[in-house]
Amino acid sequence: MKLVLMNKDQLVVTVKELPPTEKFKTYKADLYRDKQSEDKVRIERANCELALMRQSRFIGINGVVHHYHVSGPQDAEETMLLVHGWDC
């Protein structure tokens, strides 16, 4: 899917769905290894993070990859967008 948005200043923003990044896939594999650990805290943390990862999505906005989570009902009357962090 490719979506082109235009803001009030007529700036064109191109949004495109992307597959998970290599960094994300590597971290996910690490969590699956942690699930095989004998450390109960490590296993619990891995299970929680893997559950969150099921809601992960990736998009490119003007060529920059962004990772986000989808939470809540799809038919909600209002949507909240939280933007944070800088992965550098």
N, C-alpha and C positions, 0 to 999 in steps of 0.2 A: 504494500500500500504506500502510496506517495501522496502527500497532502501539501498543498501550497497555501500559506496564509499570508495575508497582507495587513499590516497595521495602519494606523491613521496617517503615518508619514509616507505611505506607499512603499515601504520597505518590504520586499518579498522575502519570506521565510519559508524554506523548504524543509519539511519534516518527513522522515522516512523510517519505517520500522527496520530494525537490524537484528541479526542473531546475537547471542551472548558473546561478550569479548573473551579473548584467550585468558585474560587475568581472572575473569569470573569463573570460567570453566576449570582453571587450575585450582582456584580456591575451593570450588565445589568438590573436586576430586580429593583435596586435602581433608575436607569435612567427612567424606565417606570413609577415608582411612581412619579418622578420629573415632568414627562409630565402632570400629573394630578394636579400639583400645580397651584396656581393662580399667581405665580411670573413669569412674562414674560421672564426674563433673565434666570431663572432656566429651563424653558420650552425650550427656544432656545438652551441652552447648551446641554440639554438632547437630543434634536433632532439631533444636530450636531454629538455628540458622538455616538449615535445609528446608524447614517448613516455610520460612520467610522467602527463601529463594524461589519457591513455586509461584510467588506473586511478582517476580522480577520481570521487567521488560526493558528493552533497549531501543532507543531511537537516535537518529542522527538529525541534528538541527543545523542547517547550513554547514554540514561536514563535521560537526563536533558530536561525538558519541555521548549520550546521556543514559544513565541507568535509573530506573524508577520502579516503584512498587504500586500495584493496583490493589486497593483495599476498599471494602464496603460494597454496598449494593450497586449494581450497574445502572439501576433506574433512579438513583438518588436525585432529589430536587436540586441540590447544591453540590458543587465539587470544590474541594480544597486542594490546592497545590502547594506543597512544601518543598522549597529549594534550599539545599544546604551543601556544604562541603566543597572541597576542591581537590581532586586527585592528581597531584603533581609530584 
